[in-house]
Amino acid sequence: MAEPIALSVLPIGSSAKLVEFPHSGSAFLRLREMGLLPGTSLKLLRTAPMGDPLEIKVRGYNLTLRKSEADHIMVEPIPTS
């Protein structure tokens, strides 16, 4: 098992499993309603030139997040074979 890291530092093109998610705040409630829940697989597709925002693929759709939100979402990278 890989060590959890913040979603904001996941390398572009990497897949991961969400392991920890903040349990408070209106922005995080909105993200949970859109399918970001512990155990969910996701892939970091790209980041803007200055690193904010970033785009992930989760549950079959693309979602754009602020880097400040991604800093609080912990993921476990899925090793590529």
PyMOL commands that set and color helices and strands:
alter all, ss='L'
color gray80, all
select helices_A, chain A and resi 7-9+26-33+67-70
alter helices_A, ss='H'
color red, helices_A
select strands_A, chain A and resi 5-6+15-20+41-47+54-58+61-65+74-77
alter strands_A, ss='S'
color yellow, strands_A
deselect
rebuild
show_as cartoon
